[in-house]
Amino acid sequence: MAIGLSAGCGNNSASADGPPGVNVNGVGEVEGTPDTLTAQIGVETMADDVTTAIDQANTAVGTVTDAIATAGVDREDIQTQQVSINPQYSGGMLGGTPEISGYQATNTLRVTVRDLSKASTVLGDATSAGGNATRISGVSFRIDDDSELISDARARAFADARDRAEQYATLSGGDLGQVLSITENITGQDQPSRFIDGSSAADSSVPIEPGQQTVSVSVAVKWALD
């Protein structure tokens, strides 16, 4: 695990309604390797009537679901995300009236892959099972339990802020007093995937690169100046 730290900025302030204080921003960043992939995997079918369209979508998504489970994803990590049926129109040019030409049915699953060694196969097998009806989107990586990384980044952010606050206290000829307020912001807990160029729907697996994920904590801390 690589660790990086970026400094924030600070400013000295005093209020007419209270004792002088110093407001400082600190930032701590920690990098970790993602261990979980989530993706929206679904099917899209077209037919002349609603019943046929939804039946085809149900059959296709059932096949895709079985393929995902066979590839090593627990059934409890496969969840129906969206089901929709929409009419498709044709005509309507040059003042004509558009008419329904068919129906489009979609059925989308939210899939969580907790073993990244299986992720490429899961996506590839899902694509093969659904064929041209397959739709994959919203693929992203995350660290399932990033509490340790956040704790580390938080400590580094606060240390960064304190170092700067102590410098401002010295420059102003005072001493750093008690902490008056702390506000934090956490980012980087989810990132989109990167697919290797050259993959196709015919591939038995979809090459992916999880890369590194940066968890960043920024804190705004106010100290009293004694």
N, C-alpha and C positions, 0 to 999 in steps of 0.2 A: 504494500500500500504506500503510495507516494503522498507526501504532505506538502502543501504550499501555503504561504501566508501572505496576504496583501494588506497593506496599511490603509487606514482610513484617514479622515481629516478631522480637525478639531478647531474650536474657537473658544475664546474666553468671554464670559458674559457676566453681567451683574444686573440685578433687578432693583428698581427703586422700592419695591414692596418686600424685599427680602435680602438675605445675605448674598454676597457675590458667589458665583459658581462657575463651573467650567463644563461645557457640553462637548463631548468627544464621540466620534464614530470609530468603531473598530470592526475589522473584518477578519474572519478565520475561514480558511478553505482546506478541505480534506478530500482526497481522491480515493475511491474504492472501485472494485470490479463488480458490475451488475451481476445478479444471480437469478433474475426473474424476467421473463418476457410476457407481455400482454399484447393481444392482437384482436382486431375485429375480423372475423372470418365468416363469410356468408355466401349466399347464392342469389342469383337474379335470373328469373325466367320470364318468358313472354308467351302468351297464348291468346287465342281468339275470344275465350270466355274466362270469367273469374275462376270458376271451379277448376278448370284445367290448369290455369296458371298457378294457383295455390297448391294444387296436388303435385305439380311438377317441382315446385319449390320445396315442398315438404319432403318429397322423395329424395331430392338432391341434398338437402341439408342433413337428412338422416344418414345418407351415405358419407357425407363429409364428417359428421359427428363420429361415426364408427371408425373412420380412418384416423381421426385425431386421437381417439381413445386407444386404438391399436398401436399408435406411435408412442404411447406412454404417458398421455395426459389423463389424470384422474377425472372421472365423470363429474365430480363436484366442482371442478375447475372449468367446466364447459357450461356456459349459461346463455340462454336466449336473451339477446339484447334488443332486437327489433324485428317486428313482422309488419309488412305493409303491402297493400295492393293499390295500384294506381292505374287509372285508365290512360291509354295512349291515343292521341288524336292524329288525324290526317285531314288533308283538304284545308279549306279556309283561305286559300289563296285568291287574290283578286276579288275580294268581297264575298267569297263563298263561305258556307257554314261548316266549321270543322265537325268531323264525325269521329266517334270512337272506333278505332281500328284494332284495338286489342287491349290486353291488360298485362301490366308488369307486376310480378310478385317478388318480394325480397324477404329473406329470412337470414338474420345476422346473429352470430354467436360471439360472445366475449370469451376468449380463451386465455387462460393463464398457464404458462409453461414454467414450472419451478425447477426444472433441470435443463440448463441451457445446452447441454450436450445433445439434447433431443430436439431442440428448437428448429433446426434446419430441416430435419426429417418431418416434423409436425407440419410445418408450412408447406413443404413439398408434397407430402402425402395428401394434405387437404386439397391442394390445387389439382393434383392428379385425380382425386376422387370426384371433385365437382366439375372438372373439365372447364369448358369455356364459360360455364355459368358461375364459376368461382370469383368472388371478390374479396380481396384482402386489403385492409386499411388500418390506420391507427396503431401500427406496430411500434412499441416502445420498450425500453429496458428500464429496470429499476433495481435497487437493492432492497430485498424484502424486509430486512431488519437493519435500518440505518441509524438506530438509536446510539450506538457507540460512536459512529462517525459524527453525528450531530453533537454529541457531548464533547468530543475532542475539538470540533470546530468552534463550539460555543466558548470553551475555555481559552482557545487561542484568540478569539475575537475580543473577549473581555481583557485578556492580557495586553493585547494591542491597544485597546482603549485606555487602559490604566497607564501604560507607559507614556502615552501622549499627554494624558491628564497630569501626570507627575511633572512632565517637562513644562507644561503651561503654568503649573503651580509655582515651580522654581522661577520661571521667567517673570511671573507677576509678583515675586517676593513673598509668597504665602506658602501655606502647607495644605496638602490635599486632605479634605475632611471626609465626612461620611457620604455614601452614595444616596442621592436623592431620588433618582428614577432610572429605570432600565427599560428599553424597548428593543425587541429583536425581530429580525426577519430571516426566514430560512428559505433557501432556493436550491434548485438542482436535484430534486428528489425523483425526477423522471426525465427521460431523454428519448427522442425518436431514434429508431434503429437506422443502421446504414447497411443497405444491401449491396453486395458485390456485383459490379457490372457483369452482364453476360448471363444472368439467371433467367430462366424462362418457365412458362407454365408446364413445359414438358419435363423439366428437371425432376428427379426423384427426391432431391433435397434443395433447399434454397439457402445458399451461402449467406451468412450474416456475420457482422462484426459487433460484438457488444461494447468494445472499447472500454473507456474509463468514465466514471461518473463523478462529478465534482459536487460535493455538498458544501454549501456556503452559508455561513451564519454572519449576519451583520447586526451590530448592536449600537444603539445610541444611549450613552450613559451620561448622567449628570452628577457631578460631585460638588459638594460644598467646598469653598475655599476658606480656610481658617487664617 
